[in-house]
């Protein structure tokens, strides 16, 4: 397995943001949306483990697609006019691109892949 610090950092940031969102939404509206959020986190964790434990790029592509689709769907959601909604849309689109192009980013900033 290659050392992939940009990919690992993006994944850790994604999980942290998702958990923070779960806590914020739970505190604001209660457990009503908790099953949906747990489902989203579960899907992400499955894709993350697939990406980290596979030599195939299929998991990487699906994780990227997940974030980009969530960002695009977010543009048409009710909360997209609010600042937090816009930040989350941008976050998903940005993180999707970082995940997909992590090798290129690491090459550009001079991080050597080991393995």
KEDRENTI-422439 format. One line per 2 residues: their letters; for each residue x, y, z of N, C-alpha, C. Coordinates in steps of 0.02 Angstrom, whole numbers. Each point is the difference from the previous one (the first is absolute). Layout:
N
A> X,Y,Z,X,Y,Z,X,Y,Z; ... .
end
This chain:
115
XX> 42,-59,0,-42,59,0,44,62,0; -15,47,-43,38,61,-5,-17,47,57 .
XX> 49,39,19,-12,53,48,-33,57,-38; -62,17,19,-39,50,-37,-25,54,48 .
XX> 44,46,21,-19,49,51,-56,47,-21; -3,20,-63,-54,45,-22,-67,-37,3 .
XX> -1,-61,-25,-61,-40,2,-22,-13,72; 46,-20,42,-17,-14,71,-25,62,34 .
XX> 32,57,-12,-22,64,30,-70,18,-23; -15,-8,-64,-66,15,-26,-53,-45,31 .
XX> 17,-64,8,-47,-47,29,-13,16,74; 52,14,37,-8,17,71,-42,64,7 .
XX> 14,50,-41,-39,62,2,-74,-14,-16; -12,-43,-49,-68,-17,-19,-38,-32,59 .
XX> 32,-48,33,-33,-34,56,-12,49,57; 48,43,14,-8,50,54,-58,46,-16 .
XX> -4,25,-61,-54,45,-20,-67,-35,5; -4,-62,-22,-63,-38,3,-23,-10,72 .
XX> 46,-16,45,-18,-10,70,-22,66,32; 35,54,-16,-20,66,26,-70,19,-25 .
XX> -13,-13,-63,-67,14,-28,-54,-41,35; 16,-64,13,-49,-42,35,-17,29,69 .
XX> 51,22,35,-10,29,67,-40,65,-5; 18,44,-47,-35,64,-7,-74,-10,-19 .
XX> -12,-45,-47,-69,-13,-21,-40,-31,57; 31,-47,36,-34,-31,56,-18,52,53 .
XX> 47,44,15,-13,52,50,-54,49,-22; -5,12,-66,-48,49,-25,-70,-29,-8 .
XX> -5,-60,-30,-67,-27,-15,-14,-67,32; 47,-28,36,-11,-64,34,19,-58,-44 .
XX> -25,-59,17,20,-62,-33,-37,-15,-64; -40,46,-24,-41,-11,-60,42,-17,-62 .
XX> 56,32,-9,41,-12,-60,60,-45,15; 6,-23,62,56,-41,20,7,-65,-41 .
XX> -53,-37,-14,7,-60,-41,29,14,-69; -21,54,-32,27,18,-65,74,18,5 .
XX> 17,37,51,70,20,8,45,-60,17; -25,-46,40,38,-60,15,9,-41,-64 .
XX> -52,-3,-42,5,-35,-64,53,31,-45; 2,66,-3,51,35,-41,69,-14,27 .
XX> 9,3,66,65,-14,29,21,-72,-13; -47,-47,5,15,-70,-13,22,-11,-72 .
XX> -35,31,-47,20,-5,-71,70,27,-10; 14,57,30,67,29,-6,53,-46,30 .
XX> -14,-28,58,49,-43,33,13,-63,-41; -52,-28,-30,10,-59,-43,44,19,-59 .
XX> -15,56,-33,41,22,-56,72,16,21; 8,30,59,66,17,25,41,-63,11 .
XX> -30,-50,33,37,-62,12,17,-35,-66; -45,4,-48,13,-28,-66,60,34,-33 .
XX> 0,67,4,55,39,-30,67,-18,33; 0,-3,66,62,-10,37,27,-72,-4 .
XX> -44,-48,-13,20,-70,0,0,-33,-68; -4,39,-53,-4,-28,-67,51,32,-45 .
XX> 23,-37,-49,44,28,-50,-40,26,-60; -64,-16,-1,-44,23,-54,-19,73,12 .
XX> -12,36,-54,-22,69,6,-76,7,1; -36,-55,0,-73,3,-1,-27,34,63 .
XX> 27,-18,58,-22,31,62,16,74,2; 58,17,-26,20,70,-3,-48,40,-44 .
XX> -17,-28,-57,-47,32,-45,-69,8,33; -24,-53,34,-66,4,32,-1,50,57 .
XX> 55,4,39,3,49,54,0,71,-28; 37,10,-54,0,65,-34,-70,16,-26 .
XX> -30,-48,-34,-67,10,-28,-50,16,55; 6,-35,57,-45,13,56,3,73,21 .
XX> 61,25,10,7,70,23,-23,50,-53; 15,-12,-62,-21,47,-52,-75,-1,-7 .
XX> -31,-59,2,-73,-4,-5,-34,33,60; 26,-11,60,-28,33,59,6,76,-8 .
XX> 56,24,-25,8,72,-11,-49,26,-52; -8,-36,-55,-46,22,-52,-73,-2,24 .
XX> -18,-53,35,-69,-4,27,-11,54,51; 52,18,37,-5,53,50,-17,67,-30 .
XX> 19,11,-63,-14,64,-32,-75,11,-8; -38,-54,-2,-72,6,-10,-40,-16,62 .
XX> 34,-2,58,-36,-15,62,-26,65,31; -41,-8,50,-30,58,34,53,43,34 .
XX> 51,-31,29,49,38,38,57,29,-41; -5,-4,-66,56,22,-41,8,76,-2 .
XX> -51,37,21,5,73,1,39,24,61; 0,-39,52,34,20,62,75,-9,-9 .
XX> 39,37,38,73,-2,-5,27,-70,15; -26,-32,52,24,-67,17,-15,-49,-57 .
XX> -58,6,-30,-17,-43,-57,48,10,-58; 17,63,-14,47,14,-54,70,-25,16 .
XX> 20,6,62,65,-25,21,3,-76,-8; -53,-34,20,-1,-73,-7,0,-23,-72 .
XX> -35,36,-43,1,-16,-72,72,7,-26; 32,55,16,69,11,-21,47,-52,29 .
XX> -11,-18,63,42,-50,33,-4,-67,-36; -61,-22,-15,-9,-65,-33,32,0,-70 .
XX> -10,53,-37,30,4,-67,76,1,5; 26,41,45,73,5,9,30,-66,24 .
XX> -29,-30,51,28,-61,28,-4,-57,-51; -53,-1,-41,-5,-51,-53,57,6,-49 .
XX> 16,61,-20,56,11,-46,67,-16,33; 9,18,63,62,-15,35,10,-76,6 .
XX> -54,-36,16,5,-72,6,20,-31,-67; -31,21,-53,13,-30,-66,70,18,-26 .
XX> 21,61,11,65,23,-26,55,1,53; -7,-40,52,49,1,54,71,-17,-24 .
XX> 8,-47,-46,66,-16,-27,32,60,-34; -38,34,-41,24,59,-36,19,55,49 .
XX> -41,11,51,13,52,51,64,-17,37; 8,-63,20,61,-20,36,62,9,-44 .
XX> -6,-15,-64,57,11,-45,16,74,-6; -51,42,-4,11,72,-8,32,32,61 .
XX> -17,-25,60,28,30,60,62,-36,23; 21,-51,-37,63,-33,13,-1,-56,51 .
XX> -58,-28,14,-4,-56,45,13,-63,-40; 49,-39,21,18,-62,-34,-44,-57,24 .
XX> -26,-39,-47,-38,-60,18,48,-56,18; -16,-34,54,41,-56,23,-40,-63,-10 .
X> 32,-53,-22,-35,-64,-4,2,-31,-63 .
end
